[in-house]
Every structure is written in C-alpha cells, then in structure tokens.
Amino acid sequence: MFSGIIESLGTVRARTRDRIEIEPRVHFAQLEIGESIAVNGACLTVAAISDDGFTADVMPETWQRTTLGELTDGATINLERALRLGDRVGGHMVSGHVDGTGVVTALREDANARWVTIATPDNLIELVAEKGCIAVDGISLTVVDVFEAAFTVSLIPVTVAATVAGAWRVATNVNLEVDLIARYVARTVAARDSSAVLATAARQG
C-alpha cells in the first residue's frame, strides 16, 4: 500500500521489453529486492539494485494499461516506496493498481493554485466523487468538481514543484486510481443488484 505522497522524482535510465531501470533523485536507503515502489502510481517490484537506482520487471499488461508504455529514456517519473506499518498516511490509501488512464484537457492558474481538468473513462468517472480522493500519476489529490466525463483538481505549488504534475500539459496522459472505498462499494452494490435480479428471475421462473 501507498499513500500518494511522492517521495522523489526519478529518471528512466533505460527500458527493455520487460524491464525498466530507474534512478531516484533522492537516495533510497536500505532498498531491497522484492520491495514495492509506485512508479507514476503503478506498483512495481524491485528486481535488481545498483549503486544509484533499481530495476523493476514490467508485465505486458502494465505497459498496455498504464502510461508506463509511453516512457522513454530520460523521462521524469514519480516514485513512492510502499508504506511500513506505523507510517503516517499523509494522503489516502493507494494500492498502486492503476484503474485506467485519463487525459489532461485544461489547465488554469488561479493565484497560488493550478486547476487541472482530466477527461476520464465512463467506467471510472462514476466512481469519482466531489471532495473525494483520487490518485493521479500516483499523487493523492482531492477532487474539486465532477462532470459527465471529467473531473478537476487544484494543485498547490509544492505539488507542482515536487512531482510530474508540474510537467502536465493539455493532452498529457495520466494514470488514475480511484478511491479504494468507492471501488469496493460499487462492487458490493453491483453484486447485490445482480443477486436481486437472479432471485427475482428464480421466483418468476
């Protein structure tokens, strides 16, 4: 589990068909093989460690379902190590399992805030709640407004400066992970409705 508080930016040093090599810009002490690290919000497992970074395996599903497939050598990325028992959760509970991708469609400066509008797939927008939480490229953000097919967030200067959000532009693709509670409530309601339909059909049959 993660909290959506980015620990460091990182640089993609190299990528192959099934691996990605990353150099954090802040030294990760006591990094271990098998450890989980969120890369732009996608949970990856450390497969090898070097003096200045680490390598992670990436499955075809991850390349295809997230924006990691768009990364090139030299790209800047968000990094967060997995939470340890007893750590503060400064953002919200994030699993690192990306639900889908969205597209930045508008940016607006408002005093010390930067408003960002993100177009969102139909199957995810129904799980996004006004004033609820969402992870965008692994960053824990509060939803300001929700529309039919998009939502807005407001970024503070620290977020703009310390994460890849500062490089977001119109047409940038971003990873989205909806709030875990919303996801499981939706699944529970769907299962209950399905059971009700089956029960009604059985009675009528």
C-alpha positions as CSV (number, residue, x, y, z in Angstrom):
1,M,0.0,0.0,0.0
2,F,1.0,3.6,-0.6
3,S,-0.3,7.0,0.5
4,G,0.0,9.1,-2.7
5,I,2.7,11.3,-1.2
6,I,5.6,11.3,-3.7
7,E,9.0,10.7,-2.1
8,S,11.2,11.5,-5.0
9,L,11.2,12.2,-8.7
10,G,13.2,9.7,-10.7
11,T,14.7,9.3,-14.1
12,V,14.2,6.4,-16.5
13,R,17.7,5.3,-17.4
14,A,16.7,2.5,-19.7
15,R,13.8,0.2,-20.6
16,T,13.5,-3.0,-22.5
17,R,10.5,-5.2,-23.4
18,D,10.1,-6.4,-19.9
19,R,12.2,-4.2,-17.6
20,I,12.7,-0.6,-16.6
21,E,15.8,0.8,-15.0
22,I,15.2,3.9,-12.7
23,E,17.4,6.3,-10.9
24,P,15.7,8.1,-8.0
25,R,16.8,11.7,-7.4
26,V,16.7,11.1,-3.7
27,H,18.7,8.2,-2.4
28,F,16.5,5.3,-1.2
29,A,18.3,3.8,1.8
30,Q,18.1,0.1,2.5
31,L,16.3,-0.7,-0.7
32,E,15.6,-4.4,-1.0
33,I,14.9,-6.8,-3.9
34,G,11.2,-7.7,-3.8
35,E,10.2,-4.3,-2.4
36,S,7.3,-2.5,-4.0
37,I,7.7,1.0,-5.4
38,A,4.9,3.0,-7.1
39,V,6.1,4.5,-10.4
40,N,3.7,7.1,-11.6
41,G,1.2,5.3,-9.5
42,A,1.8,1.8,-10.8
43,C,3.1,-0.7,-8.3
44,L,6.3,-2.3,-9.5
45,T,8.6,-4.8,-7.7
46,V,12.3,-4.2,-7.4
47,A,14.1,-6.9,-9.3
48,A,17.7,-5.6,-9.1
49,I,19.6,-2.9,-7.2
50,S,22.5,-0.8,-8.3
51,D,24.5,2.0,-6.5
52,D,22.3,4.7,-7.9
53,G,19.0,3.0,-8.6
54,F,17.0,-0.1,-9.3
55,T,15.4,-2.2,-12.0
56,A,11.8,-3.5,-12.0
57,D,10.1,-6.1,-14.1
58,V,7.1,-4.8,-16.1
59,M,4.4,-7.1,-17.5
60,P,2.8,-6.5,-20.9
61,E,-0.5,-5.8,-19.1
62,T,1.2,-3.0,-17.2
63,W,2.8,-1.4,-20.3
64,Q,-0.6,-1.5,-22.0
65,R,-2.9,-0.5,-19.2
66,T,-0.9,2.4,-17.8
67,T,1.1,5.3,-19.2
68,L,4.4,3.5,-18.4
69,G,4.3,2.2,-22.0
70,E,4.8,5.8,-23.1
71,L,8.0,6.4,-21.1
72,T,11.3,6.9,-22.9
73,D,14.9,7.0,-21.7
74,G,15.4,10.2,-19.7
75,A,11.7,10.6,-18.7
76,T,10.9,12.0,-15.3
77,I,8.6,9.9,-13.1
78,N,7.0,10.0,-9.6
79,L,8.3,7.5,-7.1
80,E,6.9,6.3,-3.7
81,R,8.1,3.4,-1.6
82,A,5.5,1.2,0.0
83,L,4.2,2.1,3.4
84,R,5.5,0.4,6.5
85,L,3.3,-0.5,9.5
86,G,3.1,2.6,11.6
87,D,3.9,5.2,8.9
88,R,1.9,8.3,8.6
89,V,-0.7,8.3,5.8
90,G,-0.4,11.8,4.5
91,G,-2.6,11.3,1.5
92,H,-5.0,8.4,1.3
93,M,-4.8,4.6,0.9
94,V,-3.5,3.9,-2.6
95,S,-3.0,0.3,-3.8
96,G,-0.8,1.1,-6.8
97,H,-3.2,-0.8,-9.1
98,V,-4.0,1.6,-11.8
99,D,-7.7,1.6,-12.9
100,G,-7.2,3.3,-16.2
101,T,-5.8,6.4,-17.8
102,G,-7.1,9.9,-18.3
103,V,-6.2,12.9,-20.4
104,V,-5.4,16.4,-19.2
105,T,-7.8,18.7,-21.2
106,A,-7.4,22.1,-19.5
107,L,-5.1,24.0,-17.1
108,R,-5.8,27.3,-15.4
109,E,-3.7,29.4,-13.0
110,D,-5.6,30.8,-10.0
111,A,-3.4,32.8,-7.6
112,N,-1.2,30.1,-6.0
113,A,-3.3,27.2,-7.3
114,R,-3.2,25.4,-10.7
115,W,-6.5,23.9,-11.8
116,V,-6.4,20.8,-13.9
117,T,-9.2,19.2,-15.8
118,I,-8.8,15.5,-16.6
119,A,-11.1,13.6,-19.0
120,T,-11.9,10.2,-17.5
121,P,-13.3,6.9,-19.0
122,D,-17.0,6.2,-18.4
123,N,-16.3,3.2,-16.2
124,L,-14.3,5.3,-13.8
125,I,-16.0,8.7,-13.7
126,E,-18.9,7.1,-11.9
127,L,-16.5,6.2,-9.1
128,V,-15.1,9.8,-8.7
129,A,-16.8,11.9,-6.0
130,E,-16.6,15.6,-5.4
131,K,-14.3,16.3,-2.5
132,G,-13.2,12.7,-2.6
133,C,-9.7,11.3,-3.1
134,I,-8.1,10.1,-6.3
135,A,-4.5,9.2,-7.3
136,V,-3.3,10.8,-10.5
137,D,0.2,9.5,-11.6
138,G,0.4,8.3,-8.0
139,I,-0.3,11.7,-6.4
140,S,-3.0,11.8,-3.8
141,L,-5.3,14.6,-4.8
142,T,-8.7,15.9,-3.7
143,V,-11.4,16.1,-6.4
144,V,-12.9,19.6,-6.7
145,D,-15.6,19.1,-9.3
146,V,-17.0,16.2,-11.2
147,F,-18.6,16.4,-14.6
148,E,-20.2,13.9,-17.0
149,A,-16.8,12.7,-18.4
150,A,-14.1,14.6,-16.5
151,F,-13.1,16.0,-13.1
152,T,-11.0,18.8,-11.8
153,V,-8.2,19.0,-9.2
154,S,-6.4,22.0,-7.8
155,L,-2.6,21.8,-7.3
156,I,-0.6,23.6,-4.7
157,P,2.9,25.0,-5.5
158,V,4.6,22.1,-3.6
159,T,2.8,19.5,-5.8
160,V,3.7,21.4,-9.0
161,A,7.3,21.7,-8.0
162,A,7.9,18.2,-6.5
163,T,6.0,15.9,-8.8
164,V,5.5,15.3,-12.5
165,A,2.3,17.3,-12.2
166,G,4.4,20.4,-12.9
167,A,5.0,19.0,-16.4
168,W,1.4,18.2,-17.2
169,R,0.1,19.9,-20.3
170,V,-3.0,19.7,-22.4
171,A,-3.1,16.2,-24.0
172,T,-0.9,14.6,-21.3
173,N,-2.0,11.1,-20.4
174,V,-2.1,10.3,-16.7
175,N,-2.6,7.2,-14.6
176,L,-5.8,7.1,-12.5
177,E,-6.6,5.1,-9.4
178,V,-10.0,5.8,-7.9
179,D,-10.6,5.7,-4.1
180,L,-10.5,2.1,-2.8
181,I,-13.6,2.7,-0.7
182,A,-15.6,3.9,-3.8
183,R,-14.3,0.9,-5.8
184,Y,-15.4,-1.7,-3.2
185,V,-18.7,-0.1,-2.5
186,A,-19.5,-0.1,-6.2
187,R,-18.6,-3.8,-6.5
188,T,-20.7,-4.6,-3.5
189,V,-23.7,-2.8,-4.8
190,A,-23.3,-4.4,-8.3
191,A,-23.1,-7.8,-6.7
192,R,-26.2,-7.2,-4.6
193,D,-28.1,-5.9,-7.6
194,S,-27.1,-8.9,-9.6
195,S,-28.2,-11.3,-6.8
196,A,-31.5,-9.5,-6.6
197,V,-32.1,-9.9,-10.3
198,L,-31.3,-13.6,-10.1
199,A,-33.5,-14.1,-7.1
200,T,-36.4,-12.3,-8.9
201,A,-35.9,-14.4,-12.0
202,A,-35.9,-17.6,-10.0
203,R,-39.1,-16.7,-8.3
204,Q,-40.7,-15.8,-11.6
205,G,-39.4,-19.0,-13.2
